Amino acid sequence: MSRPSTGQVVKRCACRHPDTGKQLGKDCPLLKKRDHGAWWGRYTAPTGPDGKRRRPWIGPYTTKTEALRGIAKAVNEVGEIGFVPDRALTVAAYLREWVKGKKGLKQSTLESYTEAIELYYIPALGHLKLVDLRDHHLTALYAAMKQINRPTEDQAPSEMLRRLLAARALAPKRKLAEGEKPGLKRKRPLSPARIRRIHAVASSALNAAVKKKLITVSPAAFVELDRVKKSRPLVWTAERVARWEQTGKKPASVMVWAPAQAGAFLDYAESTGERLYPLFHLVTTRGLRRGEVCSAAWADTDLDGAKTMSVLAGPEEDDEGPKSEKSVRTFALDAENIRLLKKWRATQNAERLLAGDAWVDSGLVFTRAEGSPLRDEYLSQRFATLVKAAGLPPIRFHDLRHCAATFALSAGVDMKVVSETLGHSRYSFTADTYTSVIPEVAAAAAEATAAIIPRSARGSAV
């Protein structure tokens, strides 16, 4: 490959000819004035893959000296890295093109990527040239994101924060599924975990830009993010339930039911004819993530032969970090889950006949009544409604996964087996997360067992 040659500098402006409307460029008579126009550099770069001659422009610069230095820097850069960065490509244009090419993503994941780009990166940084993007730009963006929904009286919002708030105000409201309630996400401050997941989008996009030789290095690699504090599960013991009933406050963000509480929930769901009872039973006993159970397919489920179900594994670290590479995990199904799934398949077939031509053949195990996929948000909201109606202490839908893990470990299932069933890539993560919970679960189970035995009132013996 031939090295680039030095070029020329010219003074140009954006004035237009009064008759033709074309830009005058370097022919504008006003360029003689010192404060009119700007300096641009142009140099001959190596030919591209198509063999065509290329002469990129760089600029604008305030002085001719700056333009000459810019050309020298560009020529040296091309000689070192072997390609000419596209200096006209903006962050906005690149990110939109990048996300458009993400064909293998699940719809909900694609929507989250698009939201991160349209709500944060483009309003804040979209005007920058991709080659000019630096880690301090990303750091400033995340600092502004931390201030969203955190009003401060002592200082006015920064210009970047104003752009972010304007983008959020203009963002279209998503159409809710039947029975789904409006979420409160946009009214809450962004947590460090949320910002970390949004940063993972930029990191992926910028790594792709490096591979495509649009930039030499990813600025996302040098950003220091706030540490995400892990919330270890706590068990709803009798004392914690009593305290919650008095104050209305959960002891921790991640709570786990005792076996008796989980049983009460499943009993309530079954006795009330809850349509999604088989789904809740499966998650409570086998620990699927929300996205996994919503995307589980009949084609990957064997109820008669191997008695297994395979799902596309979701995010690592139980949704506390960036998403991992997609992988399929397979787990065994017990007799009760097989019975419920066969009954559910019969229910779904009846719904298919009732829907007729309106049936959506998604091939998924769990669907809405007309066959379309369940929305993640609806599933969480439906679960919360049932928990409240059952009079049980609150946990999130995702916490059913923690329940499944702790119940299995308390029952004596090997830690490695539990780790594989949950789809954790690291055995140490499973051990670190659940070991401290097992004694409390065992104690709660012991108390629940003793409590069901009728005894006569005891006097205080000395």
JOSULMO-V465739 format. One record per pair of residues at least 4 apart in sequence whose C-alpha atoms are under 6 Angstrom apart, sorted by sequence separation. I is the first residue (numbers start at 1). J is the second residue. D is the distance in whole Angstrom. If there is no record, write none. Layout:
I;J;D  I;J;D
This chain:
17;21;5  24;28;5  47;51;5  78;82;5  94;98;6  114;118;6  115;119;6  116;120;6  117;121;5  118;122;6  121;125;5  122;126;4  157;161;6  176;180;6  202;206;6  210;214;6  236;240;6  244;248;5  257;261;6  267;271;6  282;286;6  283;287;5  292;296;6  302;306;6  303;307;5  315;319;5  337;341;6  355;359;5  367;371;5  368;372;5  378;382;6  403;407;6  406;410;6  409;413;5  428;432;6  431;435;5  16;21;5  17;22;5  31;36;6  47;52;5  78;83;5  105;110;6  117;122;6  209;214;5  210;215;5  244;249;5  257;262;6  269;274;5  283;288;5  302;307;5  367;372;6  387;392;6  408;413;5  419;424;5  16;22;5  47;53;5  61;67;6  78;84;6  210;216;6  302;308;5  367;373;5  368;374;6  16;23;4  210;217;6  301;308;6  352;359;6  367;374;5  15;23;6  16;24;5  269;277;6  301;309;4  315;323;4  316;324;6  419;427;6  14;23;6  15;24;6  45;54;5  300;309;6  315;324;5  45;55;6  300;310;5  44;55;5  207;218;6  359;370;5  360;371;5  419;430;6  13;25;5  43;55;5  206;218;5  359;371;6  360;372;5  12;25;5  12;26;4  42;56;6  313;327;5  11;26;6  42;57;5  296;311;6  312;327;6  313;328;6  355;370;6  41;57;6  312;328;5  41;58;5  144;161;5  203;220;5  311;328;6  380;397;5  40;58;6  311;329;6  40;59;5  292;311;6  310;329;6  40;60;5  235;255;6  310;330;4  39;60;6  233;254;5  234;255;5  235;256;5  236;257;5  309;330;6  38;60;6  39;61;5  233;255;5  234;256;6  235;257;6  309;331;6  38;61;6  308;331;6  13;37;4  38;62;6  308;332;4  12;37;5  39;64;6  308;333;5  12;38;6  41;67;6  307;333;6  11;38;6  11;39;4  410;438;6  10;39;6  10;40;6  92;122;5  9;40;6  9;41;4  406;438;6  8;41;6  8;42;5  92;126;4  7;42;5  91;126;5  193;228;6  303;338;6  7;43;4  124;160;6  192;228;6  6;43;6  91;128;6  90;128;6  91;129;6  5;44;5  90;129;4  91;130;5  149;188;6  4;44;6  89;129;6  90;130;5  123;163;6  149;189;5  4;45;4  89;130;6  123;164;6  148;189;6  4;46;5  2;46;6  146;190;6  119;167;6  278;340;6  297;363;6  298;364;6  297;364;4  298;365;5  296;364;6  297;365;5  296;365;6  4;75;6  3;79;6  294;374;6  116;198;6  131;215;6  135;219;5  134;219;5  135;220;6  135;222;6  135;223;6  331;421;6  287;401;4  284;400;5  287;404;5  286;404;6  285;404;5  284;404;5  200;322;6  197;322;5  193;320;6  85;214;5  255;395;6  256;403;6  258;441;6  258;444;6  180;378;5
